[in-house]
Amino acid sequence: MPAKYTQTEKDEILRKAFSKLKECGVSSKWSLSSQPFSDLCRESRLLMEDAVFVKVLDVYLTTHNILPIALNMFFTHISMAARAQWYNVPDDLRPITARGWFLGRWIPTFLIVDGPIGRFISKGGSPLFLQLQNNYAKYPLLASARDFMNNDIFRQLRNGFGHWAFDWEVVGKDSYVVAYDWQNGKSTARLHQEQADGFHIITFALLEIMDDIIISRRNNL
């Protein structure tokens, strides 16, 4: 979420996003928090107080130096995509331009999760994954964020985007994103636009916290 938002506003944005995803099976201590952004920041800072973890993390980041590079390119792309003024086009072009605005934000989000950041958060061998596996009770929100990444519907949605096998359907006044199995063309996930955007918003917040506190360590949040 852009820096112009306060932490209180980011908490509200995340609460609304989580509320859209209850039907997708997204329910955890993080999703039920009244301050999901602020609380995850606090828990991430607590993690970084563990000197042993930080030492192992530094070694990992030395050999996986693509992580900060990938995040920098991600935020660069998102900042430009979010500036697109789809509402300043002729009325007959607004529907397709608005779709482009959403897709311009979603595609890099879902791709980076399928790439290095997803492996950092939820794959064996990552010091963060190992820490959460061994200390769930101490870091329940970070563990919930890891589990969010592994939500089955989210995974199917990401795979659809990752293989460029997705479509946009309009039914009356509602829009839906449909992901397909690229090999057989069968639908694997169908989400309302607000649900797909919910996955994007929550993932973006998680990446922002990961980058600022754990990876790049600017601690500006």
C-alpha positions as CSV (number, residue, x, y, z in Angstrom):
1,M,0.0,0.0,0.0
2,P,1.3,3.5,-0.8
3,A,3.2,5.4,1.9
4,K,0.5,8.0,1.8
5,Y,-1.7,5.7,4.0
6,T,-1.2,5.7,7.7
7,Q,-0.9,2.4,9.6
8,T,-4.4,2.9,10.9
9,E,-5.7,3.2,7.4
10,K,-3.7,0.2,6.3
11,D,-5.2,-1.8,9.1
12,E,-8.7,-0.8,7.9
13,I,-7.8,-1.7,4.3
14,L,-6.6,-5.1,5.3
15,R,-9.6,-5.8,7.5
16,K,-11.9,-5.1,4.5
17,A,-9.7,-7.3,2.2
18,F,-9.9,-10.2,4.7
19,S,-13.6,-9.8,5.0
20,K,-13.9,-10.4,1.2
21,L,-12.0,-13.7,1.5
22,K,-13.9,-15.6,4.2
23,E,-15.7,-17.6,1.4
24,C,-12.3,-18.6,0.1
25,G,-11.3,-20.3,3.4
26,V,-9.1,-17.5,4.6
27,S,-9.4,-17.5,8.4
28,S,-6.5,-17.2,10.8
29,K,-5.2,-15.2,13.7
30,W,-3.9,-12.7,11.3
31,S,-7.2,-12.3,9.4
32,L,-9.1,-11.9,12.7
33,S,-6.7,-9.3,14.1
34,S,-8.3,-5.8,14.6
35,Q,-4.9,-4.3,13.5
36,P,-3.6,-6.8,10.9
37,F,-1.0,-4.5,9.4
38,S,0.3,-3.0,12.7
39,D,0.3,-6.4,14.4
40,L,2.3,-8.1,11.7
41,C,4.8,-5.2,11.7
42,R,5.3,-5.7,15.5
43,E,5.7,-9.4,15.2
44,S,8.2,-9.0,12.4
45,R,10.3,-6.6,14.5
46,L,10.2,-9.1,17.3
47,L,11.6,-11.7,15.0
48,M,14.4,-9.4,14.0
49,E,15.4,-9.1,17.6
50,D,16.6,-12.8,17.4
51,A,20.3,-12.4,16.8
52,V,20.7,-16.1,15.8
53,F,18.0,-15.8,13.2
54,V,19.4,-12.6,11.8
55,K,22.8,-14.2,11.4
56,V,21.4,-17.1,9.5
57,L,19.2,-14.7,7.5
58,D,22.2,-12.6,6.4
59,V,23.9,-15.7,5.0
60,Y,20.7,-16.7,3.2
61,L,20.3,-13.2,1.7
62,T,24.0,-13.2,0.5
63,T,23.4,-16.3,-1.5
64,H,19.9,-15.3,-2.6
65,N,20.6,-11.7,-3.5
66,I,17.8,-11.7,-6.0
67,L,15.3,-11.1,-3.2
68,P,15.8,-7.4,-2.7
69,I,16.2,-6.9,-6.4
70,A,12.9,-8.7,-7.2
71,L,11.1,-6.6,-4.5
72,N,12.5,-3.4,-5.9
73,M,11.3,-4.2,-9.4
74,F,8.0,-5.3,-8.0
75,F,7.3,-2.0,-6.1
76,T,8.6,0.0,-9.2
77,H,6.0,-1.8,-11.4
78,I,3.2,-1.4,-8.9
79,S,3.8,2.3,-8.4
80,M,3.5,2.9,-12.1
81,A,0.5,0.6,-12.6
82,A,-1.4,2.3,-9.7
83,R,-1.0,5.7,-11.3
84,A,-3.0,4.8,-14.4
85,Q,-6.0,7.0,-14.5
86,W,-8.6,4.7,-16.1
87,Y,-11.4,7.1,-15.3
88,N,-9.9,9.8,-17.5
89,V,-10.8,8.0,-20.7
90,P,-13.9,8.1,-22.9
91,D,-16.9,6.2,-21.4
92,D,-16.8,3.5,-24.0
93,L,-13.2,2.7,-23.1
94,R,-13.6,2.7,-19.3
95,P,-14.5,-1.0,-18.8
96,I,-11.5,-2.4,-20.6
97,T,-9.2,0.3,-19.2
98,A,-10.4,-0.4,-15.6
99,R,-9.7,-4.1,-16.2
100,G,-6.2,-3.2,-17.3
101,W,-5.7,-1.2,-14.1
102,F,-6.6,-4.2,-12.0
103,L,-4.5,-6.6,-14.0
104,G,-1.6,-4.3,-14.0
105,R,-1.5,-4.5,-10.2
106,W,-2.4,-8.2,-9.9
107,I,-0.1,-9.8,-12.4
108,P,3.3,-8.7,-10.7
109,T,1.8,-9.5,-7.3
110,F,0.9,-13.1,-8.2
111,L,4.1,-13.7,-10.2
112,I,6.5,-12.6,-7.4
113,V,4.7,-14.9,-5.0
114,D,5.3,-17.8,-7.4
115,G,8.9,-16.7,-7.5
116,P,11.6,-15.8,-5.0
117,I,9.4,-14.2,-2.3
118,G,7.0,-17.2,-2.1
119,R,10.0,-19.5,-1.6
120,F,11.4,-17.3,1.1
121,I,8.1,-17.3,3.0
122,S,6.8,-20.8,2.6
123,K,9.4,-23.2,1.3
124,G,11.8,-25.4,3.2
125,G,15.4,-24.2,3.3
126,S,14.5,-20.6,4.0
127,P,15.4,-19.4,7.5
128,L,12.1,-17.7,7.8
129,F,10.2,-20.9,7.0
130,L,12.3,-22.9,9.4
131,Q,11.8,-20.3,12.2
132,L,8.0,-20.3,11.7
133,Q,8.0,-24.1,11.6
134,N,9.8,-24.3,14.9
135,N,8.3,-21.3,16.7
136,Y,4.6,-21.1,15.7
137,A,3.4,-20.0,19.1
138,K,5.9,-17.1,19.2
139,Y,5.1,-15.8,15.7
140,P,1.4,-16.8,15.0
141,L,0.7,-13.9,12.6
142,L,3.8,-14.6,10.5
143,A,2.8,-18.2,10.5
144,S,-0.7,-17.2,9.4
145,A,0.8,-15.1,6.6
146,R,2.8,-18.2,5.5
147,D,-0.4,-20.2,5.4
148,F,-2.2,-17.5,3.5
149,M,0.3,-17.9,0.7
150,N,-0.6,-21.6,0.6
151,N,-4.4,-21.1,0.4
152,D,-5.5,-23.5,-2.3
153,I,-7.8,-21.0,-4.2
154,F,-5.0,-18.4,-4.1
155,R,-2.6,-21.0,-5.4
156,Q,-4.9,-21.8,-8.3
157,L,-5.3,-18.1,-9.1
158,R,-1.6,-17.6,-9.1
159,N,-1.0,-20.6,-11.3
160,G,-3.6,-19.2,-13.8
161,F,-1.7,-15.9,-14.0
162,G,1.7,-17.6,-14.0
163,H,0.8,-19.6,-17.0
164,W,-1.2,-16.7,-18.6
165,A,-4.3,-18.9,-18.5
166,F,-6.9,-16.5,-17.1
167,D,-10.0,-14.6,-18.3
168,W,-12.2,-11.8,-17.2
169,E,-16.0,-12.4,-17.1
170,V,-18.7,-9.8,-16.7
171,V,-22.1,-10.9,-15.4
172,G,-24.5,-8.0,-15.1
173,K,-22.7,-5.5,-13.0
174,D,-20.3,-7.9,-11.5
175,S,-16.9,-8.9,-12.8
176,Y,-15.1,-12.3,-12.2
177,V,-11.6,-13.5,-12.8
178,V,-11.3,-17.1,-14.0
179,A,-8.1,-19.1,-13.8
180,Y,-7.6,-22.2,-16.0
181,D,-5.3,-25.2,-16.1
182,W,-3.1,-24.3,-19.0
183,Q,-2.8,-27.9,-20.1
184,N,-6.4,-28.9,-20.4
185,G,-8.3,-25.6,-20.3
186,K,-10.4,-26.5,-17.3
187,S,-11.4,-23.8,-14.9
188,T,-9.5,-24.1,-11.6
189,A,-10.7,-21.0,-9.8
190,R,-13.4,-18.3,-10.2
191,L,-13.3,-15.3,-8.0
192,H,-15.2,-12.1,-7.9
193,Q,-13.2,-9.0,-8.7
194,E,-13.3,-7.9,-5.1
195,Q,-11.9,-11.3,-3.9
196,A,-9.1,-11.3,-6.4
197,D,-8.3,-7.7,-5.4
198,G,-8.4,-8.9,-1.7
199,F,-5.7,-11.4,-2.4
200,H,-3.6,-8.7,-4.1
201,I,-4.1,-6.2,-1.3
202,I,-3.1,-8.6,1.5
203,T,-0.2,-10.0,-0.4
204,F,1.1,-6.4,-1.2
205,A,0.9,-5.6,2.5
206,L,2.8,-8.7,3.4
207,L,5.5,-8.0,0.8
208,E,5.8,-4.4,2.1
209,I,6.4,-5.6,5.6
210,M,8.8,-8.3,4.5
211,D,10.9,-5.9,2.5
212,D,10.9,-3.0,5.0
213,I,11.5,-4.9,8.2
214,I,13.2,-8.2,7.3
215,I,14.9,-8.0,4.0
216,S,15.9,-4.4,3.2
217,R,15.5,-3.3,6.9
218,R,14.6,0.3,6.3
219,N,12.1,0.2,9.2
220,N,10.1,3.0,7.7
221,L,6.6,1.5,8.5
